[in-house]
Amino acid sequence: MIIEYWSDFACPFCYIAVTRMKRALKELEIEDESKIIFKAFRLNPNAKKVPTHTIVESFSRHYYMTMEQAAARVEGICAMARADGLVFNYATARNSNTTDALRLAKLAQSKGNDFGNNFIEKGYIAYFADNLVLADHDVLRGIAADAGLDAAEVDDVLNSDRYLAEVLAEEREAHALGISAVPFFAINGKYGIPGAIEVREMKRILMRAFNEEEEESKVSGMVCGPDGCHPAGRQ
């Protein structure tokens, strides 16, 4: 089963949602039959590389809230994430441009999806748990090193526009599918899950997709070979 999801490292509900997705797959005991593929979706392509506001200040400015109201809203998101077992210091996170981080995610994925997912998990942790600035190249080099990426190749990406085309292509794909907010999961190209829904709801949709996949794999038609024509699968 193929599970594609569009996300940005600065999206709190994306980290929560993919954590729930992994839990749902594990509880259903189908994680070995499933593949989760991260796709880039920048929430703010024009964000600055040097942070100018805390998350609470940004909430206050963007949603026209008092600082107290913004702090309460952010704490509610943190509580949700902590309930899912995440270390989540969102109030003190420092938002910045994520384009370079997403380009490195594409580099990591080019080494294999498991390799990519390792880098992506470390990126989430760096932002939400450690409050590192994901536009800082030294920070990105550290995350990449922890994920096992080659230092010279990382520098080559950071000093160029490599993988930018891939990031832009995935954003265009999202827009073509009508996706305007993340997280968004696409399961086997048939089922969509918008947002960080509850695990039980994820499990319901996943099992429907998985069972359909199992049924489709049993469908066979007629084939012809050197020994004549017969139903596929019959020797």
Accessible surface in RSA format (square Angstrom, percent):
REM  Atomic radii and reference values for relative SASA: ProtOr
REM  Chains: A
REM  Algorithm: Lee & Richards
REM  Probe-radius: 1.40
REM  Slices: 20
REM RES _ NUM      All-atoms   Total-Side   Main-Chain    Non-polar    All polar
REM                ABS   REL    ABS   REL    ABS   REL    ABS   REL    ABS   REL
RES MET A   1    15.76   8.2   0.00   0.0  15.76  37.5   0.15   0.1  15.61  20.7
RES ILE A   2    74.27  42.3  74.15  55.2   0.13   0.3  74.15  53.4   0.13   0.3
RES ILE A   3     0.00   0.0   0.00   0.0   0.00   0.0   0.00   0.0   0.00   0.0
RES GLU A   4    36.88  21.2  36.88  27.9   0.00   0.0   1.23   2.4  35.64  29.1
RES TYR A   5     4.47   2.1   4.47   2.5   0.00   0.0   0.41   0.3   4.06   5.0
RES TRP A   6     0.66   0.3   0.66   0.3   0.00   0.0   0.66   0.4   0.00   0.0
RES SER A   7     0.00   0.0   0.00   0.0   0.00   0.0   0.00   0.0   0.00   0.0
RES ASP A   8     2.24   1.6   2.24   2.2   0.00   0.0   0.00   0.0   2.24   2.2
RES PHE A   9     0.74   0.4   0.74   0.5   0.00   0.0   0.74   0.4   0.00   0.0
RES ALA A  10     9.61   8.8   4.80   7.4   4.80  10.9   4.80   6.8   4.80  12.7
RES CYS A  11     4.62   3.5   4.62   5.2   0.00   0.0   0.00   0.0   4.62   5.0
RES PRO A  12    12.28   9.0  12.28  11.2   0.00   0.0  12.28  10.1   0.00   0.0
RES PHE A  13    72.94  36.5  72.94  45.2   0.00   0.0  72.94  44.2   0.00   0.0
RES CYS A  14     0.00   0.0   0.00   0.0   0.00   0.0   0.00   0.0   0.00   0.0
RES TYR A  15     6.92   3.2   6.92   3.9   0.00   0.0   0.56   0.4   6.36   7.8
RES ILE A  16     0.00   0.0   0.00   0.0   0.00   0.0   0.00   0.0   0.00   0.0
RES ALA A  17     0.00   0.0   0.00   0.0   0.00   0.0   0.00   0.0   0.00   0.0
RES VAL A  18     2.41   1.6   2.41   2.2   0.00   0.0   2.41   2.1   0.00   0.0
RES THR A  19    30.81  21.9  28.05  28.4   2.76   6.6  25.68  34.5   5.13   7.8
RES ARG A  20    16.50   6.9  15.62   8.0   0.88   2.1   0.88   1.2  15.62   9.5
RES MET A  21     0.00   0.0   0.00   0.0   0.00   0.0   0.00   0.0   0.00   0.0
RES LYS A  22    81.53  39.8  76.88  47.2   4.65  11.1  58.74  52.9  22.78  24.3
RES ARG A  23   119.39  50.1 113.23  57.7   6.16  14.7  43.34  59.2  76.05  46.1
RES ALA A  24     0.00   0.0   0.00   0.0   0.00   0.0   0.00   0.0   0.00   0.0
RES LEU A  25     5.01   2.8   5.01   3.6   0.00   0.0   5.01   3.5   0.00   0.0
RES LYS A  26   137.16  66.9 131.35  80.6   5.81  13.8  74.01  66.6  63.16  67.3
RES GLU A  27    82.15  47.2  51.75  39.2  30.40  72.4  36.39  70.4  45.76  37.4
RES LEU A  28    39.61  22.1  21.16  15.1  18.45  46.4  24.69  17.3  14.92  40.2
RES GLU A  29   148.19  85.1 124.01  93.8  24.18  57.6  41.76  80.8 106.43  86.9
RES ILE A  30     9.05   5.1   9.05   6.7   0.00   0.0   9.05   6.5   0.00   0.0
RES GLU A  31    85.53  49.1  74.16  56.1  11.37  27.1  21.06  40.7  64.47  52.6
RES ASP A  32   136.17  95.4 100.13  99.7  36.04  85.2  30.43  71.6 105.73 105.4
RES GLU A  33    92.78  53.3  76.37  57.8  16.41  39.1  46.96  90.8  45.81  37.4
RES SER A  34    20.55  17.4   0.25   0.3  20.30  46.8   1.90   4.0  18.65  26.1
RES LYS A  35    96.46  47.1  92.97  57.0   3.49   8.3  42.40  38.2  54.06  57.6
RES ILE A  36    18.34  10.4  14.96  11.1   3.38   8.2  14.96  10.8   3.38   9.2
RES ILE A  37    39.02  22.2  39.02  29.1   0.00   0.0  39.02  28.1   0.00   0.0
RES PHE A  38     0.39   0.2   0.00   0.0   0.39   1.0   0.00   0.0   0.39   1.1
RES LYS A  39    24.53  12.0  24.53  15.0   0.00   0.0  10.33   9.3  14.19  15.1
RES ALA A  40     0.00   0.0   0.00   0.0   0.00   0.0   0.00   0.0   0.00   0.0
RES PHE A  41    15.51   7.8  15.51   9.6   0.00   0.0  15.51   9.4   0.00   0.0
RES ARG A  42    33.88  14.2  25.62  13.1   8.26  19.7   1.00   1.4  32.88  19.9
RES LEU A  43    88.14  49.1  57.83  41.4  30.31  76.2  59.08  41.5  29.06  78.2
RES ASN A  44    77.21  53.2  70.17  67.8   7.05  17.0  20.17  48.5  57.04  55.1
RES PRO A  45    59.23  43.2  48.54  44.2  10.68  38.8  48.83  40.3  10.39  64.6
RES ASN A  46   135.68  93.6 109.68 106.0  26.00  62.6  31.95  76.9 103.73 100.3
RES ALA A  47    17.99  16.5   8.00  12.4   9.99  22.7  12.57  17.7   5.42  14.3
RES LYS A  48   141.24  68.9 129.27  79.3  11.97  28.5  89.39  80.5  51.86  55.2
RES LYS A  49   113.78  55.5 104.09  63.9   9.69  23.1  74.60  67.2  39.17  41.7
RES VAL A  50   111.29  73.2 109.48  99.1   1.81   4.4 109.89  95.5   1.40   3.8
RES PRO A  51    36.02  26.3  16.39  14.9  19.63  71.4  18.57  15.3  17.45 108.5
RES THR A  52    85.04  60.5  50.70  51.4  34.34  81.8  46.08  61.9  38.96  58.9
RES HIS A  53    61.49  33.6  51.92  36.1   9.57  24.5  41.15  42.4  20.34  23.7
RES THR A  54    57.90  41.2  57.21  58.0   0.69   1.6  55.01  73.9   2.89   4.4
RES ILE A  55     5.49   3.1   5.49   4.1   0.00   0.0   5.49   4.0   0.00   0.0
RES VAL A  56    18.73  12.3  18.73  17.0   0.00   0.0  18.73  16.3   0.00   0.0
RES GLU A  57    61.50  35.3  60.89  46.1   0.61   1.4  12.18  23.6  49.32  40.3
RES SER A  58    35.84  30.3  31.49  42.0   4.35  10.0  25.35  54.0  10.49  14.7
RES PHE A  59    25.48  12.7  25.31  15.7   0.17   0.4  25.48  15.5   0.00   0.0
RES SER A  60    17.32  14.6  14.40  19.2   2.92   6.7   1.27   2.7  16.04  22.5
RES ARG A  61   154.88  65.0 135.17  68.9  19.71  46.9  47.56  65.0 107.32  65.0
RES HIS A  62   129.50  70.8 111.63  77.6  17.87  45.7  70.67  72.8  58.83  68.5
RES TYR A  63   107.18  50.0  87.38  49.7  19.80  51.5  51.17  38.5  56.01  69.0
RES TYR A  64   203.28  94.9 168.72  96.0  34.56  89.9 128.42  96.5  74.86  92.3
RES MET A  65    32.59  16.9  20.75  13.7  11.84  28.2  23.46  19.9   9.12  12.1
RES THR A  66    74.39  52.9  65.53  66.4   8.85  21.1  71.07  95.5   3.32   5.0
RES MET A  67    89.75  46.5  85.61  56.7   4.13   9.8  79.29  67.4  10.46  13.9
RES GLU A  68   132.91  76.3 122.27  92.5  10.65  25.3  71.56 138.4  61.36  50.1
RES GLN A  69   102.91  57.5  94.70  69.2   8.21  19.5  34.75  74.0  68.16  51.7
RES ALA A  70     0.00   0.0   0.00   0.0   0.00   0.0   0.00   0.0   0.00   0.0
RES ALA A  71    44.56  41.0  39.93  61.6   4.63  10.5  40.89  57.6   3.68   9.7
RES ALA A  72    69.11  63.5  50.89  78.5  18.21  41.4  59.26  83.4   9.85  26.1
RES ARG A  73   116.77  49.0 107.23  54.7   9.54  22.7  36.40  49.7  80.37  48.7
RES VAL A  74     0.07   0.0   0.07   0.1   0.00   0.0   0.07   0.1   0.00   0.0
RES GLU A  75    86.00  49.4  85.23  64.5   0.77   1.8  49.30  95.3  36.71  30.0
RES GLY A  76    40.95  50.5   0.00   N/A  40.95  50.5  33.93  93.1   7.02  15.7
RES ILE A  77    12.65   7.2  11.72   8.7   0.93   2.2  12.03   8.7   0.62   1.7
RES CYS A  78     1.25   0.9   1.25   1.4   0.00   0.0   0.00   0.0   1.25   1.4
RES ALA A  79    52.24  48.0  43.86  67.7   8.38  19.1  46.95  66.1   5.29  14.0
RES MET A  80    72.46  37.5  63.78  42.2   8.68  20.7  70.68  60.1   1.78   2.4
RES ALA A  81     0.00   0.0   0.00   0.0   0.00   0.0   0.00   0.0   0.00   0.0
RES ARG A  82   108.57  45.6  92.74  47.3  15.83  37.7  46.87  64.1  61.70  37.4
RES ALA A  83    90.52  83.2  46.73  72.1  43.80  99.6  59.85  84.3  30.67  81.3
RES ASP A  84    28.02  19.6   8.71   8.7  19.31  45.7   6.64  15.6  21.38  21.3
RES GLY A  85    67.68  83.5   0.00   N/A  67.68  83.5  36.29  99.6  31.38  70.3
RES LEU A  86    22.00  12.3  14.90  10.7   7.10  17.9  16.76  11.8   5.24  14.1
RES VAL A  87   101.63  66.9  91.76  83.1   9.87  23.8  96.21  83.6   5.42  14.7
RES PHE A  88     1.14   0.6   0.00   0.0   1.14   3.0   0.00   0.0   1.14   3.3
RES ASN A  89    55.42  38.2  51.74  50.0   3.68   8.9  11.10  26.7  44.32  42.8
RES TYR A  90    11.08   5.2  11.08   6.3   0.00   0.0   0.00   0.0  11.08  13.7
RES ALA A  91    39.74  36.5  36.03  55.6   3.71   8.4  36.03  50.7   3.71   9.8
RES THR A  92    88.17  62.7  79.35  80.4   8.82  21.0  73.93  99.3  14.24  21.5
RES ALA A  93     0.15   0.1   0.00   0.0   0.15   0.3   0.00   0.0   0.15   0.4
RES ARG A  94   104.72  44.0 104.66  53.4   0.06   0.1  33.12  45.3  71.61  43.4
RES ASN A  95    57.73  39.8  50.03  48.4   7.69  18.5   7.95  19.1  49.78  48.1
RES SER A  96     6.28   5.3   0.91   1.2   5.37  12.4   2.05   4.4   4.23   5.9
RES ASN A  97    17.30  11.9  16.40  15.8   0.90   2.2   0.81   2.0  16.49  15.9
RES THR A  98     8.43   6.0   6.81   6.9   1.62   3.9   3.96   5.3   4.47   6.8
RES THR A  99    19.48  13.9  19.48  19.7   0.00   0.0  17.67  23.7   1.80   2.7
RES ASP A 100    12.29   8.6  11.31  11.3   0.99   2.3   1.70   4.0  10.60  10.6
RES ALA A 101     1.46   1.3   1.46   2.3   0.00   0.0   1.46   2.1   0.00   0.0
RES LEU A 102     0.00   0.0   0.00   0.0   0.00   0.0   0.00   0.0   0.00   0.0
RES ARG A 103     9.09   3.8   9.09   4.6   0.00   0.0   0.63   0.9   8.46   5.1
RES LEU A 104     0.00   0.0   0.00   0.0   0.00   0.0   0.00   0.0   0.00   0.0
RES ALA A 105     0.00   0.0   0.00   0.0   0.00   0.0   0.00   0.0   0.00   0.0
RES LYS A 106    13.40   6.5   9.71   6.0   3.69   8.8   8.19   7.4   5.22   5.6
RES LEU A 107     0.33   0.2   0.33   0.2   0.00   0.0   0.33   0.2   0.00   0.0
RES ALA A 108     0.00   0.0   0.00   0.0   0.00   0.0   0.00   0.0   0.00   0.0
RES GLN A 109    30.85  17.3  18.63  13.6  12.22  29.1  14.96  31.8  15.89  12.1
RES SER A 110    69.32  58.6  25.63  34.2  43.69 100.6  36.31  77.3  33.01  46.2
RES LYS A 111    97.89  47.8  63.32  38.8  34.57  82.3  40.12  36.1  57.78  61.5
RES GLY A 112    32.06  39.5   0.00   N/A  32.06  39.5  30.83  84.6   1.23   2.8
RES ASN A 113    28.00  19.3  17.13  16.6  10.86  26.2  13.13  31.6  14.87  14.4
RES ASP A 114   122.65  85.9 112.19 111.7  10.46  24.7  39.30  92.5  83.34  83.1
RES PHE A 115    68.19  34.1  60.36  37.4   7.83  20.4  66.15  40.1   2.04   5.8
RES GLY A 116     0.00   0.0   0.00   N/A   0.00   0.0   0.00   0.0   0.00   0.0
RES ASN A 117    33.54  23.1  30.59  29.6   2.95   7.1  15.42  37.1  18.13  17.5
RES ASN A 118    62.49  43.1  55.57  53.7   6.93  16.7  20.20  48.6  42.29  40.9
RES PHE A 119     1.45   0.7   1.45   0.9   0.00   0.0   1.45   0.9   0.00   0.0
RES ILE A 120     4.30   2.4   4.30   3.2   0.00   0.0   4.30   3.1   0.00   0.0
RES GLU A 121    52.14  29.9  51.19  38.7   0.95   2.3  29.65  57.4  22.49  18.4
RES LYS A 122    63.74  31.1  60.80  37.3   2.94   7.0  15.38  13.8  48.36  51.5
RES GLY A 123     1.97   2.4   0.00   N/A   1.97   2.4   1.97   5.4   0.00   0.0
RES TYR A 124     1.17   0.5   1.17   0.7   0.00   0.0   1.17   0.9   0.00   0.0
RES ILE A 125    68.29  38.9  68.04  50.7   0.25   0.6  68.29  49.2   0.00   0.0
RES ALA A 126     4.27   3.9   3.61   5.6   0.66   1.5   4.19   5.9   0.08   0.2
RES TYR A 127     3.44   1.6   3.44   2.0   0.00   0.0   3.04   2.3   0.40   0.5
RES PHE A 128     0.00   0.0   0.00   0.0   0.00   0.0   0.00   0.0   0.00   0.0
RES ALA A 129    17.90  16.5   8.60  13.3   9.30  21.2   8.60  12.1   9.30  24.6
RES ASP A 130    84.06  58.9  61.59  61.3  22.47  53.1  17.89  42.1  66.17  66.0
RES ASN A 131    20.56  14.2  20.39  19.7   0.17   0.4  10.83  26.1   9.74   9.4
RES LEU A 132    63.14  35.2  63.11  45.1   0.03   0.1  63.14  44.3   0.00   0.0
RES VAL A 133    16.51  10.9  15.82  14.3   0.69   1.7  15.82  13.7   0.69   1.9
RES LEU A 134     2.28   1.3   2.11   1.5   0.17   0.4   2.11   1.5   0.17   0.5
RES ALA A 135     7.12   6.5   1.34   2.1   5.78  13.2   1.99   2.8   5.12  13.6
RES ASP A 136    62.12  43.5  52.99  52.7   9.13  21.6  14.43  34.0  47.70  47.6
RES HIS A 137    49.14  26.9  44.60  31.0   4.54  11.6  32.66  33.7  16.47  19.2
RES ASP A 138   103.23  72.3  92.39  92.0  10.84  25.6  29.38  69.1  73.85  73.7
RES VAL A 139    29.85  19.6  21.41  19.4   8.44  20.3  28.31  24.6   1.54   4.2
RES LEU A 140     0.66   0.4   0.66   0.5   0.00   0.0   0.66   0.5   0.00   0.0
RES ARG A 141    84.26  35.4  79.76  40.7   4.50  10.7  43.35  59.2  40.91  24.8
RES GLY A 142    34.58  42.6   0.00   N/A  34.58  42.6  33.57  92.1   1.01   2.3
RES ILE A 143    10.78   6.1   8.90   6.6   1.88   4.5  10.01   7.2   0.78   2.1
RES ALA A 144     1.01   0.9   1.01   1.6   0.00   0.0   1.01   1.4   0.00   0.0
RES ALA A 145    68.83  63.3  48.53  74.9  20.30  46.2  52.04  73.3  16.79  44.5
RES ASP A 146   106.70  74.7  79.84  79.5  26.87  63.5  15.72  37.0  90.99  90.7
RES ALA A 147     5.34   4.9   0.00   0.0   5.34  12.2   1.07   1.5   4.27  11.3
RES GLY A 148    53.22  65.6   0.00   N/A  53.22  65.6  30.89  84.8  22.33  50.0
RES LEU A 149    13.26   7.4   1.35   1.0  11.91  29.9   2.50   1.8  10.76  29.0
RES ASP A 150    83.70  58.6  71.20  70.9  12.50  29.6  31.74  74.7  51.96  51.8
RES ALA A 151    76.88  70.7  66.61 102.8  10.27  23.4  71.86 101.2   5.01  13.3
RES ALA A 152    73.58  67.7  59.39  91.7  14.19  32.3  66.62  93.8   6.96  18.4
RES GLU A 153    43.10  24.7  38.30  29.0   4.79  11.4  17.68  34.2  25.42  20.8
RES VAL A 154     2.82   1.9   2.82   2.6   0.00   0.0   2.82   2.5   0.00   0.0
RES ASP A 155    48.75  34.1  48.68  48.5   0.07   0.2  12.85  30.2  35.90  35.8
RES ASP A 156    70.40  49.3  63.11  62.8   7.29  17.2  23.45  55.2  46.95  46.8
RES VAL A 157     0.00   0.0   0.00   0.0   0.00   0.0   0.00   0.0   0.00   0.0
RES LEU A 158    10.20   5.7   0.00   0.0  10.20  25.6   0.00   0.0  10.20  27.5
RES ASN A 159   114.15  78.7  76.96  74.4  37.20  89.6  32.55  78.3  81.61  78.9
RES SER A 160    47.48  40.1  24.51  32.7  22.97  52.9  38.21  81.4   9.27  13.0
RES ASP A 161   102.81  72.0  94.47  94.0   8.35  19.7  25.42  59.8  77.39  77.2
RES ARG A 162    81.64  34.3  75.44  38.5   6.20  14.8  42.58  58.2  39.05  23.7
RES TYR A 163    37.14  17.3  29.81  17.0   7.34  19.1  17.56  13.2  19.58  24.1
RES LEU A 164    50.88  28.3  50.88  36.4   0.00   0.0  50.88  35.7   0.00   0.0
RES ALA A 165    70.02  64.4  62.70  96.8   7.31  16.6  66.95  94.3   3.07   8.1
RES GLU A 166    77.20  44.3  73.84  55.9   3.36   8.0  38.19  73.9  39.01  31.8
RES VAL A 167     0.00   0.0   0.00   0.0   0.00   0.0   0.00   0.0   0.00   0.0
RES LEU A 168    60.36  33.6  59.72  42.7   0.64   1.6  59.87  42.0   0.50   1.3
RES ALA A 169    42.91  39.5  37.55  57.9   5.36  12.2  38.12  53.7   4.79  12.7
RES GLU A 170    29.29  16.8  28.82  21.8   0.47   1.1  10.25  19.8  19.04  15.5
RES GLU A 171    18.53  10.6  18.53  14.0   0.00   0.0   8.16  15.8  10.37   8.5
RES ARG A 172   149.62  62.8 144.72  73.8   4.90  11.7  72.75  99.4  76.87  46.6
RES GLU A 173    64.61  37.1  57.73  43.7   6.88  16.4  30.98  59.9  33.63  27.5
RES ALA A 174     0.00   0.0   0.00   0.0   0.00   0.0   0.00   0.0   0.00   0.0
RES HIS A 175   111.36  60.9  93.42  64.9  17.94  45.9  64.39  66.4  46.97  54.7
RES ALA A 176    90.83  83.5  47.15  72.8  43.68  99.4  59.83  84.3  31.00  82.1
RES LEU A 177   109.19  60.8  76.84  55.0  32.35  81.3  81.70  57.4  27.49  74.0
RES GLY A 178    63.86  78.7   0.00   N/A  63.86  78.7  36.35  99.8  27.50  61.6
RES ILE A 179     6.59   3.8   1.98   1.5   4.62  11.1   5.65   4.1   0.95   2.6
RES SER A 180    98.66  83.4  73.43  98.0  25.23  58.1  41.76  88.9  56.90  79.7
RES ALA A 181    67.88  62.4  58.80  90.7   9.08  20.7  61.34  86.4   6.54  17.3
RES VAL A 182    17.73  11.7   0.00   0.0  17.73  42.7   1.17   1.0  16.56  44.9
RES PRO A 183     4.90   3.6   2.47   2.3   2.42   8.8   2.47   2.0   2.42  15.1
RES PHE A 184    45.53  22.8  45.53  28.2   0.00   0.0  45.53  27.6   0.00   0.0
RES PHE A 185     0.00   0.0   0.00   0.0   0.00   0.0   0.00   0.0   0.00   0.0
RES ALA A 186    12.15  11.2  11.87  18.3   0.29   0.7  11.87  16.7   0.29   0.8
RES ILE A 187     0.00   0.0   0.00   0.0   0.00   0.0   0.00   0.0   0.00   0.0
RES ASN A 188    43.65  30.1  19.41  18.8  24.24  58.4  18.88  45.4  24.77  23.9
RES GLY A 189    70.49  86.9   0.00   N/A  70.49  86.9  32.30  88.6  38.19  85.5
RES LYS A 190   123.95  60.5  84.27  51.7  39.68  94.5  75.43  67.9  48.52  51.7
RES TYR A 191    39.68  18.5  35.16  20.0   4.52  11.8  33.77  25.4   5.92   7.3
RES GLY A 192    38.63  47.6   0.00   N/A  38.63  47.6  10.51  28.8  28.12  63.0
RES ILE A 193     0.52   0.3   0.23   0.2   0.29   0.7   0.52   0.4   0.00   0.0
RES PRO A 194    88.90  64.8  81.45  74.2   7.45  27.1  81.66  67.4   7.24  45.0
RES GLY A 195    24.48  30.2   0.00   N/A  24.48  30.2  22.79  62.5   1.69   3.8
RES ALA A 196    25.27  23.2   2.52   3.9  22.75  51.8   3.05   4.3  22.22  58.9
RES ILE A 197    47.87  27.2  40.92  30.5   6.95  16.7  47.87  34.5   0.00   0.0
RES GLU A 198    84.56  48.5  83.02  62.8   1.54   3.7  22.98  44.5  61.58  50.3
RES VAL A 199    13.64   9.0  12.84  11.6   0.81   1.9  12.84  11.2   0.81   2.2
RES ARG A 200   170.24  71.5 159.82  81.5  10.42  24.8  65.75  89.9 104.48  63.3
RES GLU A 201    64.04  36.8  64.04  48.4   0.00   0.0  24.61  47.6  39.43  32.2
RES MET A 202     0.00   0.0   0.00   0.0   0.00   0.0   0.00   0.0   0.00   0.0
RES LYS A 203    56.66  27.6  56.33  34.6   0.33   0.8  19.93  17.9  36.73  39.1
RES ARG A 204   137.79  57.9 125.90  64.2  11.89  28.3  72.00  98.4  65.79  39.9
RES ILE A 205    26.51  15.1  26.01  19.4   0.51   1.2  26.51  19.1   0.00   0.0
RES LEU A 206     0.00   0.0   0.00   0.0   0.00   0.0   0.00   0.0   0.00   0.0
RES MET A 207    59.79  31.0  59.79  39.6   0.00   0.0  58.54  49.8   1.26   1.7
RES ARG A 208   140.59  59.0 132.99  67.8   7.59  18.1  39.09  53.4 101.50  61.5
RES ALA A 209     1.81   1.7   0.00   0.0   1.81   4.1   0.74   1.0   1.07   2.8
RES PHE A 210    28.70  14.4  28.70  17.8   0.00   0.0  28.70  17.4   0.00   0.0
RES ASN A 211    74.70  51.5  73.65  71.2   1.05   2.5  23.83  57.3  50.88  49.2
RES GLU A 212    58.76  33.7  55.88  42.3   2.88   6.9  32.79  63.4  25.97  21.2
RES GLU A 213    55.48  31.9  52.42  39.7   3.06   7.3  29.45  57.0  26.02  21.2
RES GLU A 214    75.00  43.1  74.87  56.6   0.13   0.3  12.59  24.3  62.42  51.0
RES GLU A 215   101.15  58.1 100.13  75.8   1.03   2.4  43.83  84.8  57.32  46.8
RES GLU A 216    96.89  55.6  84.48  63.9  12.41  29.6  41.99  81.2  54.91  44.8
RES SER A 217    88.97  75.2  47.80  63.8  41.18  94.9  49.50 105.4  39.47  55.3
RES LYS A 218   144.70  70.6 114.69  70.4  30.01  71.5  80.50  72.5  64.20  68.4
RES VAL A 219   119.49  78.6  95.91  86.8  23.58  56.8 101.22  87.9  18.27  49.6
RES SER A 220    71.89  60.7  36.22  48.3  35.67  82.2  23.35  49.7  48.54  68.0
RES GLY A 221    46.91  57.9   0.00   N/A  46.91  57.9  37.11 101.8   9.81  22.0
RES MET A 222   134.90  69.9 105.44  69.8  29.45  70.1  90.54  77.0  44.36  58.8
RES VAL A 223    66.12  43.5  58.90  53.3   7.22  17.4  66.12  57.5   0.00   0.0
RES CYS A 224    95.56  72.3  60.39  67.4  35.17  82.7  30.02  76.1  65.54  70.7
RES GLY A 225    33.67  41.5   0.00   N/A  33.67  41.5  21.24  58.3  12.43  27.8
RES PRO A 226   156.78 114.3 109.80 100.1  46.98 170.8 123.87 102.3  32.91 204.5
RES ASP A 227   108.73  76.2  66.95  66.6  41.79  98.8  51.46 121.1  57.27  57.1
RES GLY A 228    33.19  40.9   0.00   N/A  33.19  40.9  31.79  87.2   1.40   3.1
RES CYS A 229    79.24  59.9  51.48  57.4  27.76  65.2  21.36  54.1  57.88  62.4
RES HIS A 230    23.01  12.6  21.79  15.1   1.22   3.1  16.84  17.4   6.17   7.2
RES PRO A 231    57.16  41.7  57.16  52.1   0.00   0.0  57.16  47.2   0.00   0.0
RES ALA A 232    35.43  32.6  24.48  37.8  10.95  24.9  25.25  35.6  10.18  27.0
RES GLY A 233    75.38  93.0   0.00   N/A  75.38  93.0  40.66 111.6  34.72  77.8
RES ARG A 234   142.58  59.9 133.30  68.0   9.28  22.1  63.34  86.6  79.24  48.0
RES GLN A 235   190.03 106.3 146.73 107.2  43.30 103.1  79.25 168.7 110.79  84.0
END  Absolute sums over single chains surface
CHAIN  1 A    12032.4       9556.3       2476.1       6685.2       5347.3
END  Absolute sums over all chains
TOTAL         12032.4       9556.3       2476.1       6685.2       5347.3
